[in-house]
Amino acid sequence: MNMRSEVNNAKPEMCIKNKDYLYRLIISQLFYDGHSTIATNLAVLVNVDPPCPPSDRLMSVVTKGLQHETDRQKESEQALNLNPIQQMLIGPGIDLEFETNVSCTAPEPSLYETVYVTSHKGPCRAGAFSPDGQLIATGSSDASIKILDVERMLAKAHDIGNTDNQEGQGHPVIRTLYDHLEEVTCLEFHPNKPILASGSRDCHVKLFDYSKTSVKKAFKTINDVEPITCISFHPVGDFLVMGTNSPIIRLYDINTVQCYVCSLPSHQHTGPVTSIKYEPSARYFVSSSRDGSIKLWDAVSNKCVNTLDKAHDGSQVCSVTFSRNGKYILSSGKDSLVKLWELSTSRCLIAYTGAGTTGKQEHRTQALFNHTEEYVMFPDEATTSLCAWNARNASRQQLLSLGHNGAIRSIVHSPNSAAFLTCSDDYRARFWYRKHLIGA
């Protein structure tokens, strides 16, 4: 079953015939170009019948197709609804349907450096960027939350050693929030309002209005019966989907605080939910679990439309996120592998390998794209360094030492600039920025 059946409306038997025809074209082209040994081996492998004659037809079809591909790519990019400034800053993102040879324009992650460090009184377990990339939030097992201003952190780039205990004019920490009783496990900014949502082991989700300078407490609380593990706002902002230590996915109307769950128990996970994320166009959301599966959900009916069992060969799946165009899911597991899944075929297209060479990781962390989706990033637990790959061809990039003295429990990238945030068990959160943009 396809993860998105409507993507390919052709009948299965037609898809098979088209694939067989494609193989015949390839074999004929190989014969035509003089690669008879390769052509013969492929013909045996795919069991072609009748035999294929030499032909240059594939070259002709490809040449004509490439003439029209630019128009199709423009239509695909227009569907993302990016304004001209966004197009310039982040581009269209990853799309393997059109790209084969694309050079990266964004800086390699190894070129980033720490420009600000903020400390909590306990392990730092959660981080988030605001949709405009102007604010970050950090959450800790000390139950506190900090909101920091990105421009102010950059202005203090040369004062990394400074403490950040005091809020004040010009200080990067603009809000400190205290309304949870236990560890803050997840944070998410509202897509279009000055609201920060936080989930906690105290079984509550809190909504804070950070436009008020004196805010310390939430203006609304969603009460659950299980510790909260992950949250994601609907792109419009009226709903919040939530994962907990229970296998059951919750969907909350944040205005009425009404809770909805799928009416079919068989659709749910069989273990605690570890990650959850809406697709940017809000057609779907995706979830992962300690049960080793990834599930795709219809965001309207709240029903599971596909399950990838043993997505990481039986290991816990730690994180899932969509590409901006909604065609792909990026996942990470406790096997230290990162995988790129194509929704239309339910296939793993790319496995990003080489992290976790000393064995399986102990703690959950996240795999993520950079802001242009040209790189995939993943923190290696044993070495506390950042592994990075070219997102399209999985070539390993240079490692970046993250400078933490504990495991990286949360990593998030800016949606529109070369910046990311790491949160660690060493009580600290580090804000990273591209080196050559920092003033001398």
C-alpha positions in Angstrom: 0.0 0.0 0.0 1.4 3.4 -1.0 1.8 6.0 1.7 0.0 8.4 -0.6 -2.1 6.4 -3.0 -3.5 9.4 -4.7 0.0 10.4 -5.9 -0.1 7.6 -8.4 -3.6 7.0 -9.7 -2.4 4.5 -12.4 -3.6 0.9 -12.0 -1.0 -1.4 -10.6 -0.9 -3.6 -13.7 -0.2 -0.5 -15.8 2.6 0.6 -13.5 4.2 -2.9 -14.0 3.8 -2.7 -17.8 5.3 0.8 -17.8 8.2 -0.4 -15.7 8.8 -3.4 -18.1 8.7 -1.0 -21.0 11.3 1.2 -19.3 13.6 -1.8 -18.8 13.2 -2.7 -22.5 14.1 0.9 -23.5 17.2 0.8 -21.3 18.3 -2.6 -22.7 17.8 -1.5 -26.3 19.8 1.7 -25.6 22.6 -0.2 -24.1 22.8 -2.5 -27.1 22.6 0.5 -29.4 25.5 2.2 -27.5 27.7 -1.0 -27.7 27.3 -2.1 -24.1 26.1 -5.6 -25.1 27.4 -7.4 -22.0 25.6 -5.1 -19.6 22.5 -5.2 -21.8 22.5 -9.0 -21.8 23.0 -9.2 -18.0 20.2 -6.8 -17.4 17.9 -8.6 -19.8 18.5 -11.9 -17.9 18.0 -10.1 -14.5 14.6 -8.6 -15.4 13.5 -11.5 -17.6 12.6 -9.6 -20.8 10.7 -11.5 -23.4 10.8 -11.1 -26.4 14.5 -10.1 -26.7 15.2 -6.4 -27.2 16.7 -5.0 -30.5 19.3 -2.2 -30.5 17.5 1.2 -30.4 18.2 4.9 -29.7 14.6 5.5 -28.6 15.4 6.1 -24.9 17.8 8.9 -25.8 15.1 10.5 -27.9 12.4 10.2 -25.1 14.8 11.6 -22.5 15.8 14.5 -24.7 12.2 15.5 -25.3 11.3 14.9 -21.6 14.1 17.2 -20.4 12.8 20.0 -22.6 9.5 20.0 -20.6 10.9 19.1 -17.2 11.7 22.7 -16.3 7.9 23.6 -16.6 7.0 20.7 -14.3 9.6 21.7 -11.8 8.3 25.2 -11.7 4.8 23.9 -11.1 6.0 21.8 -8.2 7.9 24.8 -6.7 4.9 27.1 -7.1 2.8 24.6 -5.0 5.1 25.4 -2.0 3.7 29.0 -2.0 7.1 30.5 -1.2 7.4 34.3 -1.5 10.3 35.7 -3.5 12.4 36.3 -0.3 11.8 32.7 0.9 12.8 31.5 -2.5 16.0 33.4 -2.3 16.8 32.3 1.3 15.8 28.7 1.4 15.0 27.6 -2.2 12.6 24.9 -3.1 14.1 22.1 -0.9 14.8 18.5 -1.8 13.0 17.0 -4.8 14.6 13.9 -6.2 12.0 13.7 -8.9 13.8 16.5 -10.7 17.3 16.7 -9.3 20.3 14.6 -10.2 23.3 17.0 -10.2 22.7 19.8 -7.8 25.6 21.7 -6.2 25.0 22.9 -2.6 24.6 26.6 -2.0 24.2 26.6 1.8 27.2 26.3 4.1 28.3 22.9 5.2 27.2 22.3 8.9 30.9 22.0 9.9 31.3 25.8 9.1 28.9 26.8 12.0 30.2 27.9 15.3 28.7 28.5 18.8 27.8 32.2 19.2 25.8 31.9 22.4 25.3 29.5 25.3 22.4 29.5 27.7 22.3 27.4 30.9 19.5 25.8 32.9 19.7 24.3 36.4 19.1 20.8 35.0 19.6 18.8 31.8 18.3 20.7 28.7 15.9 18.5 26.9 13.9 20.5 24.4 14.4 23.3 21.8 12.5 25.1 19.1 12.7 27.9 16.6 9.9 30.3 15.9 8.5 30.1 12.3 10.2 33.4 11.3 13.5 32.2 12.8 13.8 35.2 15.1 13.3 33.4 18.4 14.4 30.2 20.0 13.0 28.4 23.1 14.8 25.9 25.4 13.2 23.6 28.0 14.8 21.7 30.9 14.3 19.0 33.4 14.3 21.8 36.0 10.8 22.5 34.6 11.8 26.0 33.3 11.5 27.4 29.7 13.6 30.2 28.2 12.8 32.3 25.1 15.8 34.0 23.5 16.1 36.6 20.7 18.3 35.5 17.8 19.5 39.0 16.9 20.5 39.7 20.5 22.4 36.4 20.6 24.3 37.4 17.5 25.0 40.8 18.9 26.6 39.1 21.9 28.6 36.7 19.6 31.9 37.8 21.2 30.6 37.4 24.8 30.1 33.6 24.9 31.5 33.4 28.4 28.8 35.8 29.8 26.2 34.4 32.1 22.6 34.8 31.1 20.8 34.7 34.4 19.4 38.2 34.1 16.8 39.4 31.7 17.0 43.0 30.6 17.2 45.4 27.8 19.5 44.0 25.1 19.8 40.7 26.9 19.2 37.6 24.7 16.9 35.9 27.2 13.6 37.8 26.8 11.3 35.5 28.7 11.7 32.8 31.5 8.6 30.7 32.0 7.7 28.6 35.1 4.5 26.7 35.0 5.4 23.0 34.8 6.0 20.7 37.7 8.3 18.3 36.0 10.7 18.1 33.0 9.8 20.0 29.8 10.0 17.4 27.1 8.9 19.3 23.9 8.4 22.8 22.6 6.7 24.3 19.6 5.9 27.8 18.5 2.5 28.6 17.1 2.6 29.1 13.3 1.1 32.6 13.3 0.6 33.9 16.8 2.9 34.8 19.7 2.2 31.6 21.5 4.6 28.9 22.7 3.4 25.4 23.5 5.3 23.2 25.9 4.8 19.5 26.8 6.0 18.0 30.0 6.4 14.8 32.1 3.8 16.4 34.4 1.1 15.3 31.8 0.3 18.9 30.8 0.6 21.0 27.6 0.9 24.7 28.4 0.2 27.6 26.1 2.1 30.8 26.8 1.4 34.2 25.3 5.0 35.6 25.1 3.9 38.9 23.6 3.3 40.0 27.2 6.6 41.0 28.8 5.6 39.9 32.3 4.4 36.5 31.4 5.5 33.6 33.6 2.4 31.4 33.6 0.4 29.8 30.8 -2.9 31.2 29.7 -4.3 27.8 28.8 -3.5 24.2 30.0 -4.3 21.0 28.2 -4.5 18.2 30.8 -3.7 14.6 29.9 -3.1 11.5 31.9 0.2 10.5 30.4 3.6 12.2 30.2 3.8 14.3 27.0 6.6 13.3 24.6 6.0 15.3 21.4 3.7 18.0 20.0 3.0 19.6 16.6 0.8 22.5 15.6 -1.5 22.2 12.6 -0.1 24.7 10.0 -3.2 26.9 10.5 -2.7 26.8 14.2 -6.1 25.7 15.5 -5.2 22.1 16.3 -2.3 20.4 18.1 -1.4 16.8 17.6 0.3 15.1 20.5 2.2 12.0 21.4 2.6 10.6 25.0 4.0 7.6 26.8 0.7 6.0 25.7 0.5 4.5 22.2 -2.7 6.6 21.4 -2.3 9.7 19.3 -4.3 12.7 20.6 -5.6 15.6 18.5 -6.6 18.7 20.4 -8.6 21.7 19.4 -6.6 24.4 21.1 -9.6 26.8 21.3 -12.1 24.4 23.0 -9.4 21.9 24.4 -11.6 19.1 22.9 -9.6 15.9 22.4 -10.1 13.6 19.4 -8.6 10.1 18.9 -8.9 7.7 16.0 -11.9 5.5 16.5 -10.0 2.4 15.2 -7.8 1.0 17.9 -5.9 -1.1 15.4 -4.6 2.1 13.7 -2.7 3.1 16.8 0.9 2.4 17.8 1.7 -0.4 20.2 4.3 1.5 22.2 5.0 5.1 23.4 5.0 7.8 20.7 8.4 9.4 20.2 7.9 12.0 17.5 5.1 13.6 15.6 4.9 16.2 12.8 2.4 17.8 10.5 3.1 17.9 6.8 3.4 21.6 5.7 0.3 21.5 3.6 -1.6 19.8 6.5 -2.9 16.9 4.5 -1.1 14.4 6.7 0.8 14.1 9.9 3.5 11.4 10.7 4.3 9.7 14.0 7.0 7.3 15.2 7.2 5.1 18.2 9.3 2.9 20.4 7.4 0.0 18.7 9.8 0.6 15.7 7.1 1.8 13.3 6.3 5.0 11.4 2.7 5.8 10.8 1.2 8.2 8.3 -2.2 9.8 9.3 -4.9 11.6 7.3 -5.0 14.9 9.0 -8.8 15.4 8.3 -10.1 11.9 9.2 -7.5 11.4 11.9 -7.1 7.8 10.6 -3.8 6.0 9.9 -3.4 5.5 6.1 -0.1 3.6 6.2 2.3 1.9 8.6 6.0 1.2 8.0 6.7 -1.6 10.4 10.3 -2.1 11.5 11.3 1.1 9.7 14.7 0.9 11.4 15.0 -2.9 11.5 13.1 -3.2 14.8 15.0 -0.5 16.6 13.0 2.4 18.2 12.3 5.2 15.8 13.4 8.4 17.5 12.3 11.1 15.1 10.3 11.8 12.0 9.9 15.0 9.9 8.6 15.9 6.5 10.4 17.6 3.6 8.9 21.0 2.8 7.2 19.6 -0.4 5.6 16.8 1.6 7.1 14.1 -0.7 9.6 12.7 1.8 9.9 11.7 5.4 13.3 11.9 7.2 13.6 9.4 10.1 16.2 8.4 12.7 16.4 5.4 14.9 18.3 4.1 17.9 20.2 2.0 15.3 22.0 5.4 14.6 20.7 5.3 11.0 19.0 8.1 9.3 16.6 7.3 6.4 14.8 9.2 3.7 11.4 7.7 2.8 9.4 8.4 -0.4 5.8 8.7 0.5 4.4 7.7 -3.0 6.1 4.3 -2.9 6.7 3.7 0.9 10.3 3.0 0.0 13.5 4.0 1.8 15.3 5.9 -1.0 18.5 6.8 0.9 20.1 5.6 4.1 22.6 8.0 5.7 25.2 5.9 7.4 28.3 6.3 9.5 27.0 7.8 12.7 27.0 5.7 15.9 30.1 3.7 14.8 30.7 2.6 18.5 27.3 0.9 18.8 23.6 1.7 19.3 22.7 4.9 21.0 21.2 5.1 24.4 19.1 8.2 24.2 16.7 9.5 21.6 17.7 12.4 19.5 16.6 13.9 16.1 17.7 13.9 12.4 16.9 17.1 10.6 17.4 19.0 7.3 19.2 22.3 7.2 17.1 25.3 6.1 17.7 24.6 2.3 17.3 20.8 2.7 20.7 20.4 1.0 22.1 18.7 4.1 20.9 16.1 6.6 22.2 16.5 10.2 22.4 14.1 13.1 24.3 14.2 16.4 26.5 11.2 17.2 25.9 10.3 20.8 29.3 8.7 21.6 31.4 11.6 20.3 29.0 14.5 20.8 29.8 15.6 17.3 27.5 16.5 14.4 27.3 14.1 11.5 26.2 15.7 8.2 25.5 14.3 4.8 24.6 15.7 1.4 20.8 15.1 1.4 20.7 14.0 -2.2 23.6 11.6 -2.5 24.4 10.7 1.2 28.0 11.7 0.9 29.5 12.3 4.3 30.6 15.8 5.2 33.1 17.0 7.7 32.3 16.3 11.4 31.6 19.3 13.7 32.5 18.9 17.4 29.4 20.2 19.3 31.3 21.1 22.5 28.8 19.6 24.9 29.8 17.4 27.9 26.7 15.3 27.7 24.3 13.6 25.2 22.5 15.9 22.7 18.8 15.5 23.6 17.4 18.0 21.1 18.6 19.6 17.9 16.6 22.0 15.7 17.5 24.1 12.7 16.4 27.6 11.8 13.7 27.5 9.1 15.3 30.2 7.1 18.9 30.8 7.9 22.2 29.0 8.6 21.6 28.5 12.4 20.8 25.6 14.7 20.3 24.9 18.4 21.6 22.0 20.4 20.3 21.1 23.9 22.2 18.7 26.1 22.3 16.8 29.3 25.2 19.1 30.4 22.5 21.7 31.3 23.4 23.9 28.3 21.9 24.9 25.1 24.2 26.2 22.3 23.1 28.5 19.5 25.2 27.8 16.3 25.6 30.2 13.4 27.5 30.2 10.1 31.1 31.4 10.8 31.8 33.9 8.1 28.6 35.8 8.7 29.8 36.8 12.2 31.5 40.1 12.5 35.3 40.1 12.9 
